[in-house]
């Protein structure tokens, strides 16, 4: 059987079988077969997660064929999309309906179901992660049944499924809450890092989107602000930092170099202090690092396993070249993040067990209770996710 690897090449697996269903019926058939054989199932979309979420020796469901916008309801500002739809494939069809995602990250290559399942986010002090935009989920469960859930229909299953780690069932479609289509203008500038840290909260408050990058050994940070505009879109698109266009044309950036990543979210109040400690650590112990630290903001939400659950958040990312050993750097940074009560991004590298994760997520036990109720035999677990149980 052919092997599998994620986008960076750092996660690899030898699944017993790779199944590529082209319909809901084929998904249910794959579940029934796995259940009969006593094997486990994991799903994969764009393989963009840096963690071991998709690694399995059982059945790997490649959902690539289940892609596209099923319907866009402009009056309700809701669209139904299939799970493997890449985020970059949403922009044009949603704009044709006069709609857009409220926010998205700086990479748009992910499959929407995978992005939702891991709490993927962009930046913006008033803007929540993609999981918080989910208004409904259609799931194929371990017993082969199909269920639709939402705030008023199977509400606890809905709460768990908004950020599921792929462990509740197979997502067949998602209903996404949207907003009217809008244009953005971005500006890039350099500024002394300490000055940026001093006024980072003010910058995040003053602009719809604000983020900054710091490259080790540099005095200045690379800062980016993006604001909504009524100006007409400017084509051809300028380079990053000078674009003015529709939201889905401005928010993502080209990030082709293979890398692996750790990201932790801390409370907004602790963000600058945490960033300073990570910077000092990197400068003292890893001066050879050439990849940047990244700092973004995320609004609080009520998603059970969200990194921004019930608190305004600053997310700090550490990157390393995919050809290098990231573990010494990441483990050292993780110690700093934990001192600041950080929560790890589910799609990126972390080394926490269930006990420590339970301490950081108030609804941890509720999530596992709902998960176990719909999949008591653990068909949708792998060793990595099963190892997160408290």
Order of alpha helices (4+ residues) and beta strands (2+ residues): beta-beta-beta-alpha-beta-beta-beta-beta-alpha-beta-alpha-beta-beta-alpha-beta-beta-beta-alpha-alpha-beta-beta-beta-alpha-beta-alpha-beta-beta-alpha-beta-alpha-alpha-alpha
